[in-house]
Amino acid sequence: MTGTLAQVSQDALRTKILHTFEAARHAWEIPLHIGPVDISINKSIWFLWFGAAVTFLILFVGSRLLKDRPGAYQVIVEEVYGFGRNLGGQVGEEGRKWFPYTLSLFVFILVLNLIGLIPNTYPVTANISFTLMLALLTFILTQYEGFRRNGAGTYLKSFAPPGLPLKPVMVPFMWGIEVLGEFTKPLTLGMRLYANILAGHLIIYVFLGLILYFGTFVAIISVPLSVVFYGFEIFVAVLQAYIFAILTQVYIELAMFRDH
């Protein structure tokens, strides 16, 4: 068996690992189509719904089961609330009204990241379609708040700072740069979350895949490395959820106070 596996090329092994990772997304599939549109429910959708349910239990249900003598569950909810409370008001106190959304976003992404680390699950946040949809939502909310609070004229004028030399040239140039930045900021959010979660899982797969390529004796090195990196991935799961939520809050508040 080992001799047969040793004959597999590195490219073939890498392809197999990537294929296995991608094929997992299509497990547990329920085919559904609306005309030519494929809306099939697959493994990623199941765990997306499961993550949403867990988030609901933590935030909504937990906030309605508060007691004078808190148990372990209430302590977790209160700690999450206290941690997330710091997300609001990054630029101005008025931005705290967005705290419920950014806290929910943080918990939702964190839950999905941690679920994806459980064997035989699927890391939903390693799907670029999902992370880009979250980024699109950040973009929509940011622009909505910018236009709502400042008015269309003031908000759009703020893209080009006053006092620029050669206004006929510099104003359109700066306005174009700022508009491009409004699109790229949330885009980098989605790409960062996707790339970090996907890379972490692939590295663990590669470490374990070395056993298939070089033989079982490599497990002495690859398995401990996989365990260490698995622990590091828990830290990455928390960090990436926090970065996405805190930057979403900052982008929204910057749009609110754009005229300042």
C-alpha positions as CSV (number, residue, x, y, z in Angstrom):
1,M,0.0,0.0,0.0
2,T,2.7,2.4,1.0
3,G,4.7,1.6,-2.1
4,T,1.7,2.3,-4.3
5,L,1.1,5.7,-2.6
6,A,4.8,6.6,-2.9
7,Q,4.4,6.4,-6.7
8,V,1.9,9.2,-6.7
9,S,3.4,12.5,-7.9
10,Q,3.3,15.6,-5.7
11,D,1.0,17.3,-8.3
12,A,-1.4,14.4,-8.2
13,L,-1.5,14.4,-4.4
14,R,-2.1,18.1,-4.3
15,T,-4.9,17.8,-6.9
16,K,-6.4,15.0,-4.9
17,I,-6.4,17.0,-1.7
18,L,-7.9,20.0,-3.4
19,H,-10.5,17.8,-5.0
20,T,-11.4,16.2,-1.7
21,F,-11.8,19.6,-0.1
22,E,-14.0,21.0,-2.9
23,A,-16.0,17.7,-3.2
24,A,-17.0,18.0,0.5
25,R,-19.1,21.1,-0.3
26,H,-21.4,19.0,-2.6
27,A,-22.0,16.3,0.1
28,W,-25.5,16.0,1.6
29,E,-26.9,17.7,-1.5
30,I,-30.6,18.1,-2.1
31,P,-31.0,19.1,-5.8
32,L,-33.2,22.1,-6.3
33,H,-33.7,24.2,-9.5
34,I,-35.8,27.1,-10.5
35,G,-35.6,26.9,-14.2
36,P,-31.9,27.2,-15.2
37,V,-31.0,28.5,-11.7
38,D,-29.4,26.0,-9.4
39,I,-30.4,26.5,-5.8
40,S,-29.4,23.1,-4.5
41,I,-28.9,22.7,-0.8
42,N,-25.5,21.2,-0.1
43,K,-23.2,20.7,2.9
44,S,-22.1,24.4,3.0
45,I,-25.7,25.5,3.1
46,W,-26.5,23.1,5.9
47,F,-23.7,24.4,8.1
48,L,-24.5,28.0,7.1
49,W,-28.0,27.4,8.6
50,F,-26.6,25.6,11.6
51,G,-24.2,28.5,12.2
52,A,-27.0,31.0,12.0
53,A,-29.1,28.9,14.5
54,V,-26.2,28.8,17.0
55,T,-25.7,32.5,16.6
56,F,-29.4,33.1,17.3
57,L,-29.2,30.9,20.4
58,I,-26.1,32.8,21.7
59,L,-27.4,36.3,21.2
60,F,-31.2,36.3,21.1
61,V,-32.1,33.4,23.4
62,G,-29.2,34.1,25.7
63,S,-30.3,37.7,26.2
64,R,-33.7,36.5,27.3
65,L,-32.6,33.9,29.9
66,L,-30.6,36.3,32.2
67,K,-30.6,35.4,35.8
68,D,-29.4,37.0,39.0
69,R,-27.1,34.1,39.6
70,P,-25.6,33.4,36.1
71,G,-24.7,30.0,34.9
72,A,-22.0,29.0,32.5
73,Y,-24.2,29.8,29.5
74,Q,-25.1,33.3,30.7
75,V,-21.4,34.0,31.5
76,I,-20.5,33.2,27.9
77,V,-23.2,35.4,26.6
78,E,-22.2,38.3,28.8
79,E,-18.6,38.0,28.0
80,V,-19.4,37.9,24.2
81,Y,-21.6,41.0,24.7
82,G,-18.9,42.8,26.7
83,F,-16.2,42.0,24.1
84,G,-18.5,43.1,21.3
85,R,-19.5,46.2,23.0
86,N,-16.0,47.6,22.3
87,L,-16.7,47.3,18.5
88,G,-19.1,50.3,18.6
89,G,-18.0,53.9,18.7
90,Q,-14.6,53.4,17.0
91,V,-14.8,56.9,15.3
92,G,-17.7,58.6,17.2
93,E,-20.2,57.6,19.9
94,E,-23.1,57.9,17.4
95,G,-21.6,54.8,15.7
96,R,-22.6,52.7,18.7
97,K,-26.1,52.3,17.2
98,W,-24.5,49.8,14.8
99,F,-23.1,47.7,17.7
100,P,-25.9,45.1,17.5
101,Y,-25.2,44.4,13.8
102,T,-21.4,44.3,14.2
103,L,-21.6,42.1,17.3
104,S,-24.0,39.7,15.5
105,L,-21.6,39.7,12.5
106,F,-18.6,38.9,14.8
107,V,-20.4,36.0,16.5
108,F,-21.8,34.6,13.2
109,I,-18.4,34.6,11.5
110,L,-16.7,33.2,14.6
111,V,-19.2,30.4,15.0
112,L,-18.8,29.4,11.3
113,N,-15.0,29.5,11.6
114,L,-15.1,27.3,14.6
115,I,-17.6,24.9,13.2
116,G,-15.4,24.5,10.1
117,L,-12.6,23.2,12.4
118,I,-14.7,20.2,13.5
119,P,-14.0,17.0,11.5
120,N,-16.5,16.1,8.8
121,T,-18.0,19.6,8.7
122,Y,-17.5,22.3,6.1
123,P,-15.7,25.7,6.6
124,V,-18.4,28.0,5.1
125,T,-16.1,31.0,5.4
126,A,-13.6,29.2,3.1
127,N,-16.2,29.7,0.3
128,I,-15.4,33.0,-1.5
129,S,-19.1,33.4,-2.6
130,F,-20.1,33.6,1.0
131,T,-17.4,36.0,2.1
132,L,-17.9,38.3,-0.8
133,M,-21.7,38.5,0.0
134,L,-20.8,39.6,3.5
135,A,-18.4,42.2,1.9
136,L,-21.2,43.3,-0.4
137,L,-23.5,43.8,2.6
138,T,-20.8,45.9,4.3
139,F,-20.5,48.0,1.2
140,I,-24.3,48.6,1.0
141,L,-24.6,49.5,4.7
142,T,-21.6,51.8,4.5
143,Q,-23.0,53.7,1.5
144,Y,-26.5,53.8,3.0
145,E,-25.2,55.3,6.2
146,G,-23.0,57.8,4.4
147,F,-25.9,59.1,2.2
148,R,-28.4,59.0,5.0
149,R,-26.4,61.0,7.5
150,N,-24.6,63.5,5.3
151,G,-27.0,63.8,2.3
152,A,-26.1,62.9,-1.2
153,G,-24.4,66.2,-2.1
154,T,-22.3,66.5,1.0
155,Y,-21.3,62.9,0.9
156,L,-20.2,62.9,-2.7
157,K,-18.4,66.2,-2.4
158,S,-16.4,64.8,0.5
159,F,-14.7,62.4,-1.8
160,A,-12.5,65.3,-3.1
161,P,-11.0,67.3,-0.2
162,P,-11.2,71.1,-0.5
163,G,-8.2,73.2,-1.5
164,L,-6.8,70.9,-4.2
165,P,-4.6,72.6,-6.8
166,L,-5.6,72.3,-10.5
167,K,-9.2,71.5,-9.6
168,P,-10.4,70.6,-13.1
169,V,-7.8,67.7,-13.1
170,M,-7.3,66.8,-9.4
171,V,-11.0,66.8,-8.3
172,P,-12.1,64.1,-10.8
173,F,-8.9,62.2,-10.2
174,M,-9.3,62.2,-6.4
175,W,-13.0,61.5,-6.7
176,G,-12.3,58.5,-8.8
177,I,-9.6,57.2,-6.4
178,E,-12.0,57.6,-3.4
179,V,-14.9,55.8,-5.3
180,L,-12.5,53.0,-6.1
181,G,-11.5,52.8,-2.5
182,E,-15.1,52.5,-1.4
183,F,-15.3,49.3,-3.5
184,T,-11.9,47.8,-2.6
185,K,-12.2,48.2,1.2
186,P,-15.1,45.7,1.6
187,L,-13.6,43.6,-1.2
188,T,-10.4,43.1,0.8
189,L,-12.5,42.1,3.8
190,G,-14.1,39.3,2.0
191,M,-10.9,38.2,0.3
192,R,-8.9,38.3,3.6
193,L,-11.4,36.1,5.4
194,Y,-11.7,33.6,2.6
195,A,-7.9,33.3,2.0
196,N,-7.0,32.9,5.7
197,I,-9.6,30.3,6.5
198,L,-9.0,28.3,3.2
199,A,-5.2,28.5,3.6
200,G,-5.3,27.2,7.2
201,H,-7.4,24.2,6.2
202,L,-5.2,23.4,3.2
203,I,-2.0,23.5,5.2
204,I,-3.5,21.0,7.7
205,Y,-4.5,18.8,4.7
206,V,-1.0,19.0,3.2
207,F,0.6,18.1,6.5
208,L,-1.6,15.0,6.8
209,G,-1.2,14.3,3.1
210,L,2.6,13.9,3.6
211,I,1.8,10.6,5.3
212,L,0.2,9.3,2.1
213,Y,3.2,10.4,0.0
214,F,6.2,9.6,2.1
215,G,4.8,6.8,4.3
216,T,3.6,6.4,7.9
217,F,7.0,7.2,9.4
218,V,6.4,10.9,8.5
219,A,3.4,10.9,10.9
220,I,6.0,11.5,13.7
221,I,6.5,15.0,12.3
222,S,3.4,15.8,10.3
223,V,0.8,14.9,12.9
224,P,2.3,17.0,15.7
225,L,2.7,19.9,13.2
226,S,-1.0,19.4,12.2
227,V,-2.1,19.6,15.8
228,V,-0.1,22.7,16.5
229,F,-1.4,24.4,13.4
230,Y,-4.9,23.3,14.3
231,G,-4.6,25.1,17.6
232,F,-3.3,28.2,15.7
233,E,-6.3,28.0,13.4
234,I,-8.6,28.5,16.5
235,F,-6.7,31.7,17.1
236,V,-7.1,32.7,13.4
237,A,-10.8,31.9,13.6
238,V,-11.3,34.4,16.4
239,L,-8.9,37.0,14.8
240,Q,-10.5,37.0,11.4
241,A,-14.0,37.3,12.8
242,Y,-12.9,40.2,14.9
243,I,-11.1,41.9,12.0
244,F,-14.1,41.6,9.7
245,A,-16.5,43.0,12.3
246,I,-14.3,45.8,13.6
247,L,-13.4,47.0,10.0
248,T,-17.1,46.9,9.1
249,Q,-17.8,49.1,12.1
250,V,-15.0,51.5,11.2
251,Y,-16.0,51.7,7.5
252,I,-19.6,52.5,8.5
253,E,-18.6,55.1,11.0
254,L,-16.1,56.7,8.6
255,A,-19.0,57.1,6.1
256,M,-21.1,58.7,8.9
257,F,-18.5,61.3,9.7
258,R,-17.2,61.7,6.2
259,D,-17.8,65.5,6.2
260,H,-15.5,65.8,9.2
